[in-house]
Amino acid sequence: MSWFVAALLFLNAETVKIPDYKSVPHIGSYATQAEFDAALNDTRFRLTRVGYPSDGLTVFAYVYAPAETPKSKLPMIRDGVVMRDHTN
């Protein structure tokens, strides 16, 4: 079992329901309907909302990750910055 799967077992994790394309304000500035549908139907990845305790509160984060456990280590990216690169 990967660390990611193990971590999700101990967190409040739920699959995210993506809203309809037309219900998202200004989405046309970011993606076309075709691009949105392609991403939505891409079964290689999953979007999960996880909740975890922090200073007595429940904090939520969104994890966009491969649907299958990768065969090799992947870099950890936070806010667009590679935090740890395990690919070397």
N, C-alpha and C positions, 0 to 999 in steps of 0.2 A: 504494500500500500504506500502510495506517495505521501510526502509530508503535507501536500495540499489537500488531499482527500482526508487524511487524518485530522488536519486542522478544521476542516469543514464539519467533521463529526462532532466536534466539541463547541462549535459556534452555532449561533442561531442563523442558519443559512436557508435561503429560499431562492428559487428561480425567479428571475425578473420577468414580468409580463410587459412586453414592449408595446407602447401605445400605437395607434393607427397613424400612418404618415401624415394624413391631413389634419390630425388633431394637435400636432406639434407646431407651435408658432415659429415662423421664420425658418422652418427646416429646409426650405428650398435654397437657402444661403449655404447650407452644409452638404446636402446630398440631393440627388434627383430621386424620383420615385423608384426608378430601376436600381439605383445604387442602394437605396434603403432596403428594397425587397431582397437584393442579393445578399446583403449583410444579415438580414433577418433570417434568411433561409440557409445560411452557411452553417452546416452541422459540425464543422470542424472546431467551432468555438462555442462557449456558453457564457452567459452573463449571470452572475449570482450576487445577491445582496447578502452580506454577512453582518451580523451584529455581535459585538464583543464588549465586555465590561472595561470601563476606564474611569477611575476615580469615582466609582459608585454609580455611574451612568452607563447606559447602553449606547455605544457608538456604532454607526452603520458605515459600511464601505461597500463599494462595488468591485467585483473581481471579474475581469474579462480574461478568460483563460482557455487553453486548448480543452476540448471535450474529452479527449483521451490523454492519459498520462504520457508525457513525452519520454522518448527512449533516452534522451540525453538532457543534461541540465540546460536551463535557459537563463538569460540575464534577468535580474530583478530591476524593473523600471518604475520609477515613482515620479510623477509630474514631468514626464518626458526625459528624465535624467537616469542613466544607468547607475544604479546604486551598487550592485554586485554583478560582476561578469564572470560566470562560472563556465563560459563556453570555451575558454582557452585551455 
